[in-house]
Each structure stands twice: as structure tokens, then as C-alpha cells.
């Protein structure tokens, strides 16, 4: 009798563990994009980084004094990344955001 109860409890715990996995249907897969914006003289502070995701969502950030930027919770997949800063030509590329990971995209701007 004890073995039957013990086995039932173990099976119940296993079933609960299987139902709480991370890959729940409907859960959006997202990632993070980071990078450094530079120009010929070094980091570019205050550059505007904009991205458009395939689902139509748009996000933006500004580069810090050392040129660093980070945008999190970006839908996984291909996004269009654009960077603009005063005195520099606009920059644009497509990049792939990996789910549950950080994608790095450094940017080198050209003076106008």
C-alpha cells in the first residue's frame, strides 16, 4: 500500500514539473540587442538607436557617453536597426535577434 501511494505522489510531482516548462504556447520569444556606437574620433554619445521588428513593434534607445546602447525584450527574428546622430550620416542594417540571448551589433558612423 505504501509503495502504491509513494508511486502516485512521484507521478503527480513529475506531471506538475512537466506542465511548468518555459516553452508555454503563446509565450513571446524575445532577446536583447546591445552595441557601441563609434565615429572616427571614438564613442558617439546621444545617438538615437531605433529598431522595427517584424511584428510591427518599434523600440528606441540613446547611446551613453561611452557609445553603449541596450534594448531588451525585442521580439526574436529579423529587425531593422537604424542609428542617427548629429553630424553623422544615417546608418541602417537588418540583424537577427536570437531568442533568450543577447545579440551584439556595433555601429561605426561616418561624418557628413
Residue frames as qw, qx, qy, qz and C-alpha x, y, z in Angstrom:
[[0.000, 0.885, 0.466, 0.000, 0.00, 0.00, 0.00],
 [0.313, -0.789, 0.101, 0.518, 2.79, 2.44, 0.93],
 [0.414, -0.139, 0.590, 0.679, 4.57, 1.78, -2.37],
 [0.224, 0.616, 0.666, 0.355, 1.40, 2.47, -4.35],
 [0.129, -0.945, -0.247, 0.171, 0.90, 5.83, -2.56],
 [0.418, -0.611, 0.317, 0.593, 4.57, 6.74, -2.97],
 [0.396, 0.145, 0.664, 0.617, 4.48, 5.96, -6.68],
 [0.110, 0.804, 0.555, 0.181, 1.28, 8.02, -7.09],
 [0.249, -0.898, -0.041, 0.360, 2.91, 11.01, -5.35],
 [0.443, -0.361, 0.497, 0.653, 6.05, 10.74, -7.51],
 [0.318, 0.423, 0.686, 0.499, 3.97, 10.58, -10.70],
 [0.022, -0.914, -0.403, 0.038, 1.94, 13.61, -9.58],
 [0.324, -0.775, 0.176, 0.513, 5.12, 15.65, -8.99],
 [0.433, -0.072, 0.632, 0.638, 6.51, 14.62, -12.37],
 [0.225, 0.661, 0.640, 0.321, 3.32, 15.71, -14.11],
 [0.136, -0.947, -0.183, 0.226, 3.37, 19.11, -12.37],
 [0.426, -0.556, 0.385, 0.601, 7.02, 19.56, -13.32],
 [0.399, 0.204, 0.686, 0.573, 6.26, 18.82, -16.97],
 [0.123, 0.799, 0.557, 0.191, 3.44, 21.34, -17.10],
 [0.208, -0.931, -0.057, 0.295, 5.53, 24.31, -15.93],
 [0.706, 0.061, 0.301, 0.638, 8.13, 24.32, -18.70],
 [0.126, -0.526, 0.071, 0.838, 9.44, 27.55, -20.22],
 [0.019, 0.029, -0.655, -0.755, 8.10, 26.89, -23.70],
 [0.314, 0.479, 0.672, -0.470, 4.48, 27.66, -22.94],
 [0.302, 0.519, 0.617, 0.509, 2.27, 28.16, -26.02],
 [0.016, -0.917, -0.323, -0.232, 1.70, 31.83, -26.68],
 [0.519, -0.718, 0.055, 0.460, 4.80, 32.96, -24.81],
 [0.454, 0.883, -0.112, 0.024, 6.60, 35.56, -26.89],
 [0.842, -0.081, 0.036, 0.532, 10.23, 34.79, -27.65],
 [0.065, 0.993, -0.050, 0.086, 12.37, 37.83, -27.01],
 [0.795, 0.013, -0.111, 0.596, 16.02, 38.78, -26.86],
 [0.248, -0.879, -0.011, 0.407, 18.27, 41.75, -26.21],
 [0.669, 0.568, 0.055, 0.477, 20.41, 43.82, -28.56],
 [0.430, -0.810, 0.063, 0.393, 23.47, 45.73, -27.37],
 [0.711, 0.455, 0.124, 0.522, 26.30, 47.55, -29.08],
 [0.363, -0.608, -0.006, 0.706, 28.63, 50.51, -29.15],
 [0.453, 0.846, 0.240, 0.146, 28.23, 53.47, -31.50],
 [0.527, -0.484, 0.195, 0.671, 31.52, 54.99, -32.63],
 [0.472, 0.881, 0.023, -0.034, 32.76, 57.53, -35.13],
 [0.689, 0.528, -0.274, 0.414, 36.27, 58.36, -36.35],
 [0.033, 0.630, -0.442, 0.637, 37.09, 60.09, -33.04],
 [0.043, 0.072, -0.881, 0.465, 35.70, 57.40, -30.72],
 [0.030, 0.461, 0.864, -0.199, 32.38, 56.79, -28.96],
 [0.140, -0.354, -0.319, -0.868, 29.30, 58.74, -30.07],
 [0.009, 0.277, 0.723, -0.633, 27.16, 59.91, -27.15],
 [0.353, 0.449, 0.308, -0.761, 23.45, 60.59, -27.60],
 [0.207, 0.114, -0.751, -0.617, 22.99, 58.69, -30.86],
 [0.710, 0.070, 0.271, -0.646, 19.41, 57.56, -31.42],
 [0.005, 0.132, -0.971, -0.199, 19.08, 53.82, -31.98],
 [0.677, 0.157, 0.160, -0.701, 15.72, 52.73, -33.43],
 [0.067, -0.103, 0.965, 0.232, 14.52, 49.29, -34.36],
 [0.701, 0.124, -0.060, -0.700, 11.47, 47.96, -36.13],
 [0.382, -0.134, 0.912, -0.068, 10.53, 44.32, -35.58],
 [0.113, -0.095, -0.841, -0.521, 8.68, 42.04, -37.98],
 [0.106, -0.554, -0.812, 0.148, 5.59, 42.18, -35.73],
 [0.051, 0.788, 0.317, 0.525, 5.39, 45.95, -36.28],
 [0.535, -0.793, -0.173, 0.234, 6.67, 46.93, -32.86],
 [0.437, 0.699, -0.179, 0.537, 9.21, 49.72, -32.61],
 [0.685, -0.633, -0.152, 0.327, 11.74, 50.42, -29.87],
 [0.404, 0.770, -0.169, 0.464, 14.42, 53.03, -29.37],
 [0.707, -0.571, -0.117, 0.400, 17.30, 53.97, -27.10],
 [0.203, 0.944, -0.227, 0.130, 20.09, 56.52, -26.89],
 [0.793, 0.183, -0.383, 0.437, 23.78, 55.77, -26.66],
 [0.576, -0.766, -0.129, 0.254, 25.56, 56.63, -23.42],
 [0.065, -0.925, 0.318, 0.199, 28.70, 58.74, -23.04],
 [0.380, -0.433, 0.769, 0.275, 30.81, 55.69, -23.94],
 [0.374, 0.280, -0.608, -0.642, 28.62, 54.92, -27.01],
 [0.031, 0.067, 0.992, -0.105, 26.90, 51.92, -25.41],
 [0.584, -0.061, -0.077, -0.805, 23.26, 51.07, -26.06],
 [0.040, 0.056, 0.991, -0.118, 20.93, 48.26, -24.98],
 [0.608, -0.044, -0.121, -0.784, 17.36, 47.43, -25.93],
 [0.142, -0.064, 0.970, -0.189, 15.74, 44.48, -24.19],
 [0.480, 0.387, 0.696, -0.368, 12.55, 42.47, -24.74],
 [0.325, 0.470, -0.441, -0.692, 12.95, 42.69, -28.52],
 [0.903, 0.199, 0.226, -0.306, 10.83, 40.16, -30.44],
 [0.561, -0.290, 0.685, 0.363, 13.06, 37.38, -31.77],
 [0.650, 0.573, 0.462, 0.188, 13.65, 37.37, -35.52],
 [0.478, 0.267, 0.212, 0.810, 14.88, 39.87, -38.07],
 [0.094, -0.871, -0.317, 0.365, 14.70, 43.54, -37.10],
 [0.461, 0.679, 0.080, 0.565, 15.66, 46.71, -38.93],
 [0.542, -0.607, -0.188, 0.550, 18.15, 48.73, -36.88],
 [0.338, 0.778, 0.123, 0.515, 18.71, 52.43, -37.61],
 [0.547, -0.516, -0.207, 0.625, 21.15, 54.82, -35.95],
 [0.271, 0.796, 0.164, 0.515, 21.29, 58.59, -36.29],
 [0.522, -0.589, -0.188, 0.588, 23.40, 61.26, -34.63],
 [0.162, 0.970, 0.034, -0.180, 24.01, 64.92, -35.30],
 [0.010, -0.804, 0.526, 0.276, 26.88, 65.45, -37.74],
 [0.320, -0.227, 0.902, 0.183, 26.84, 61.84, -38.98],
 [0.468, 0.091, -0.606, -0.636, 25.28, 60.08, -41.97],
 [0.815, -0.164, 0.231, -0.506, 22.34, 57.82, -41.05],
 [0.083, 0.328, -0.940, -0.044, 23.21, 54.13, -40.61],
 [0.805, 0.009, 0.161, -0.571, 20.90, 51.15, -41.12],
 [0.227, 0.277, -0.923, -0.141, 21.03, 47.35, -41.25],
 [0.854, -0.233, -0.205, -0.417, 18.93, 44.25, -40.70],
 [0.083, 0.406, -0.851, 0.322, 20.01, 41.97, -37.88],
 [0.694, -0.258, -0.626, -0.244, 18.63, 38.81, -36.32],
 [0.387, -0.515, 0.476, -0.598, 17.61, 38.82, -32.65],
 [0.460, 0.037, -0.886, 0.040, 18.14, 35.40, -31.09],
 [0.647, -0.587, -0.255, -0.415, 15.52, 34.29, -28.55],
 [0.791, -0.609, -0.026, 0.053, 16.61, 34.29, -24.91],
 [0.760, -0.042, 0.075, 0.644, 20.03, 35.67, -25.86],
 [0.063, -0.859, 0.030, 0.507, 21.92, 38.91, -26.37],
 [0.698, 0.528, 0.269, 0.403, 22.79, 39.97, -29.91],
 [0.349, -0.642, 0.088, 0.677, 25.66, 42.43, -30.33],
 [0.526, 0.670, 0.351, 0.389, 25.63, 44.95, -33.18],
 [0.370, -0.537, 0.021, 0.757, 28.35, 47.57, -33.05],
 [0.407, 0.842, 0.339, 0.102, 27.89, 50.64, -35.25],
 [0.468, -0.277, 0.163, 0.823, 30.51, 52.83, -36.93],
 [0.285, 0.872, 0.352, -0.184, 29.12, 56.15, -38.11],
 [0.553, 0.240, 0.267, 0.752, 30.56, 58.25, -40.94],
 [0.060, -0.548, -0.190, 0.813, 30.74, 62.05, -40.59],
 [0.468, 0.754, 0.458, 0.045, 28.68, 64.09, -43.03]]
